[in-house]
């Protein structure tokens, strides 16, 4: 299988995902930081049904095979497609120098990013989101309260302690410069659903290291520029 186009033939990268932040937004933030021009291909869906004809057409065409007929998919500038959001994030972070200055720093950045993925996975397992099935509204309410008052503060406190071990400068998770780990922490704490932002902030109130990182990423000129111009979406 050939993994590249003819020599000298290049094009803009393409990021294919739904018209939402979701699993692709960290990738978009990284692209903004890197100043990379790309085609932000978004699949719209029918309101109230979450069905997307554009997504169905993309699957039928075979262009999403690399991600097992799911999104996101990144088509890089030599025409190769990459699936899995975390693989795409690491690819972009390396491309833009956001994976540390040594193999050890790269591993630590990966470590912190995986801690954040654990938080997101635990939140989904808790089962209180609008997409959760098999629970009553009251059961979701109780689960949500437990998550934001007990589970999340504990997990964030542990990550805060870990970051204090890996950071060499306030506002950065690993070493003393911006990395993928910082962007992932910012996304987890600041780019969550609007309905969860206040409770997430309360859960992280004692996490000084994490909050410093959120402020550092939010103040990045290219991040601020992207947040100002990005399309509005439900999640």
Protein Blocks (a to p, Z undefined) as FASTA:
>chain_A
ZZbdcehiacdddddddddfklmlmmmmmmmmnopacddddddddehklpafklmmmmmn
opmmmnoopacddddfkopacehjklmmmmmmmmnopnojbfklmmmmmmmmmmmmmmmm
mmmmnopafkbghiafklmmmmmmmmmmmmmmmmmmmmmmmmmmmpcbehiaghjbdcfk
lmmmmmmmmmmcfklmmmmmmmmmmmmklmmmmmmmmmpmklmmmmmmmccdfZZ
